């Protein structure tokens, strides 16, 4: 069922607006830059316990806690300057997080462990290099 002329007109207007919005957004990003860019990313060596940090690195190790313990996914995320532990509590698996994957994590480093650790950070998977 095609609908009447009013429905067709509404569809055309909706399409034109969505195309216009996408063009306006791209023009804004071209002019002002991407606000989600990696301008706040730090090297691991420059991160200190207690700080809120953003780090981009490669997943070197992925570990899942045994069934008899509380569920958690633990990884070691490394960049050329060092490595940090990243732990997501309450989960046994996070799709896409595998050894060799590049990702960005954002959160606060703890100061209570030997190795800097970040618990339940926000994360962004980066495209796989193939």
Number of C-alpha atoms within 10 A of each C-alpha: 3 6 7 8 9 9 11 12 11 11 12 11 12 12 12 11 12 11 12 12 12 11 12 12 12 14 12 12 12 10 9 9 11 12 8 7 8 12 9 10 14 14 17 21 12 9 18 14 16 14 12 13 21 21 23 22 23 21 22 16 15 17 15 15 14 10 9 6 8 11 16 20 19 22 22 18 26 21 18 10 10 13 21 21 18 22 20 18 14 11 14 16 16 10 6 11 17 16 15 15 17 21 20 18 20 19 19 20 23 17 14 10 10 7 13 19 21 24 16 16 17 12 14 13 14 14 9 10 7 3
